[in-house]
Amino acid sequence: METILCIETPVQMISCTDTNGKITPMRFRFRDRSGELVTINIDKVISTDQERGSLGVNFICTASLYGTQRTFRLRYSYYAHEWRMAGIGC
């Protein structure tokens, strides 16, 4: 599976931001190396390092990819206003 996935891939994200500015990623999609559009529904946000004054926020999430539970590292850049998938684990 990893052979068809790109790391540091830009993603389209659906997220929720509360009244205090806390971001919660919910679902994202990206194109794999073959050009196929892959949609991922996030099951659980395991950790986040969202801190005021930083340049971005990192999320560790779990979701199912091709029928297998995986861990995703996602990053939102405050400066660029963009989401990226930083890594995929088992």
FENQUI-V671276 format. One record per residue. N is the residue number from 1. RES is the residue in three letters. BURIAL is I if it has 16 or more other ideal C-beta (glycine too) atoms within 10 Angstrom, else O. Layout:
<<N,RES,BURIAL> <N,RES,BURIAL>>
//
This chain:
<<1,MET,O> <2,GLU,O> <3,THR,O> <4,ILE,O> <5,LEU,I> <6,CYS,O> <7,ILE,O> <8,GLU,O> <9,THR,I> <10,PRO,O> <11,VAL,I> <12,GLN,O> <13,MET,I> <14,ILE,O> <15,SER,O> <16,CYS,O> <17,THR,O> <18,ASP,O> <19,THR,O> <20,ASN,O> <21,GLY,O> <22,LYS,O> <23,ILE,I> <24,THR,O> <25,PRO,I> <26,MET,O> <27,ARG,O> <28,PHE,I> <29,ARG,O> <30,PHE,I> <31,ARG,O> <32,ASP,O> <33,ARG,O> <34,SER,O> <35,GLY,O> <36,GLU,O> <37,LEU,O> <38,VAL,I> <39,THR,O> <40,ILE,I> <41,ASN,O> <42,ILE,I> <43,ASP,O> <44,LYS,O> <45,VAL,O> <46,ILE,O> <47,SER,O> <48,THR,I> <49,ASP,O> <50,GLN,O> <51,GLU,O> <52,ARG,O> <53,GLY,O> <54,SER,O> <55,LEU,O> <56,GLY,I> <57,VAL,I> <58,ASN,O> <59,PHE,I> <60,ILE,I> <61,CYS,I> <62,THR,O> <63,ALA,I> <64,SER,O> <65,LEU,O> <66,TYR,O> <67,GLY,O> <68,THR,O> <69,GLN,O> <70,ARG,I> <71,THR,O> <72,PHE,I> <73,ARG,I> <74,LEU,I> <75,ARG,I> <76,TYR,I> <77,SER,O> <78,TYR,O> <79,TYR,O> <80,ALA,O> <81,HIS,O> <82,GLU,O> <83,TRP,I> <84,ARG,I> <85,MET,I> <86,ALA,O> <87,GLY,I> <88,ILE,I> <89,GLY,O> <90,CYS,O>>
//
